[in-house]
Amino acid sequence: MKNPTIFMINPLRAIRRWAGIAGACLALICTALALGGCGKPVARPPEKALVRTTVVESMDHVRSDGEASYLAQVKFDHETDLSFKVGGILVSVGPTAGTDWDEGTPLKAGSVLAELKQADFTNALNSARAKADLAGKTLERFRKLRATDAISQQELDVTEADWRTAQAQLDQAEQNLRDSRLVAAKDGVVLTRYVNSRVTVAPGQRVLRFADTSLMSVELGLPDRLIGRITPGKEVPVEVSALEGLPAFRGRVSEVGVAASTEGRLFRVVIKVPNPDGLLRSGMTARIHVGDTSVPTMPTVCIPLSALVTLVTNAPSAASSQSQLGVFVVQEGKAMTRAVKTGDILNSSILITEGLRAGEQVVTAGASFLYDGAPVEVATGNLAAK
């Protein structure tokens, strides 16, 4: 009987073999995961914005026997940034120390708007006054000495120069004390507060923006065919949409442009409107009637005022960006931006002289959420209800 063959297993070799098998399996698993991750994710279609639209109408279907009116912007006639001519510690920028002015606070003429630490300027004034008194006495004594030829004329001239210098320093110290307070020259309102109390301010640093509310400026642009109807001094009615129900304000034309703007070919007109009750505020929109609407001499369409939006053109820097009026036109389920040129306003509609054709569909509600090429869904009911 033969002896059975005995196989001896090397433990080190077995471990290496199992390690190789495990590494190969791990590589296969990683490869499978990597291949599975290469698949492109399923693109979700963008959500459609809900909008309301209207059809652009031709002027053939719009009555043109109304009165032409133009939108205007209400501004404060005089608003300015106030600053100290001198530097110092700001102890008050409000009605009392520790209480700062709130934006929109009305103030009467003569009210102290802001005040620097008075002790610094009072001490400087007392020092300058003492030096001026000493220089005055010295000059008087030297004049007597000169009368007896006890001193030369040159010594007297130097003493007189010192006295004039001391007087100038005294005048400057008195002026600095006056300049350490900002006082309202007219009745007005605080528009902006740039700093808080208890800080050190430098000369010329802005502290407050203050506006005179007793007189407002209404600015608008008129085309050349209507600019001849407006002359300086002419009284015109000014209707403010935010104050609907009140009678129109009476304004007087103060400026009429002599050259049209390069953008819209419009002439700048400024109307001064008294505002004794403070009802008008800067930023309000006004409507100015300038005469009967003329028959358009070019193809013109009409859209609601609510369809107009402001389009900002792309530019390398924000400072060079430009804006113009435009609309969103709905084409094949997308909202496309379209620049337009406007004409007269008829009630709640506006004439479009360039950029639109009759029959096109423009967005009148929901445009604030749109961008060029945004997918849209036209609402048939009330947007608020949806």
PyMOL commands that set and color helices and strands:
alter all, ss='L'
color gray80, all
select helices_A, chain A and resi 11-37+59-61+118-147+153-179+224-227+241-243+305-307+318-320+367-369
alter helices_A, ss='H'
color red, helices_A
select strands_A, chain A and resi 49-55+57-58+67-83+88-92+106-107+112-116+181-183+188-193+199-201+206-222+235-240+249-256+267-274+285-292+301-304+309-312+323-331+334-339+341-346+349-354+361-365+374-378
alter strands_A, ss='S'
color yellow, strands_A
deselect
rebuild
show_as cartoon
